[in-house]
Amino acid sequence: MQSSAAGYVDLAPLLEDALRRLTALRPGVPVLTLYVDINPTDFGTQPARDSAYTSVLDEAHKRVEDYETDHEGRISLRADLEQAAAFFADYQPKRGRGVAIFAASAAGLFEAYTLPRAPRTQIVIDDSPYVTPLFGRC
């Protein structure tokens, strides 16, 4: 007989380790950070989630084009958007209320995390991953 907890993995330690690593990361190119609220109450169907992904990617594209950076940074950010779009095209979470993506293609960084609590949808481009919203959410 299996318990109802069979197959459950506590992601908090994994997210805590990722937070420590990401907090220290300074890749030398801009980092694109995306937080997307996919709370099932508001985004209960795949079409609704797809709409949220499209919206955040459209806004991120505008911010990438407006962001002051050198040629390498711009190419990296554009590649980050392509990777995020590819990720969202296949992403169908079974659980979770949000997703966080940290990307800096020129530095080989692309990490996505399904979050147990809904974040405020936001886009940040900076010299390091923007992890502040995750503190206290693990």
C-alpha positions, 0 to 999 in steps of 0.5 A: 500500500502506498501512502499519499505522500509517495512520490512527493519531493520536498523542493525547499532544500533544492531551491535553497541550494539554488538560491545560494548559488544564484545569489553569488553569480556574476556572469559578466553579461546581463541576466534575464530573470522572469517570474510568472504567476500561474496560480491555478485559481487565475490560470487553471487551463493551459490556454490561460497559462500560455497567455501569461507566458506570451504576455511576459515574453512580449514585455521582456522582448521590449525590455531587452531591446531597451536595455543598455548593454554591449553587443555580446550582452544584447545577443545573450539577452535575445538568446535568453528570450528564445530559450524562455520561449522554448521552455514555455512552449513545452512547460505544462506544470502539474503542480506549482503556482509560479515559475522563475527563470534565470538566464544568461546564455553567453554564460551558459545559464538557463535555470527554471524552477516551478514555485510552490507559491505564486510570485508577482509576475515581473521581469528583471535584467541586471548583472546577477540573477534577481532572487529576492522574491524567492527568499521566504518562499521555499 
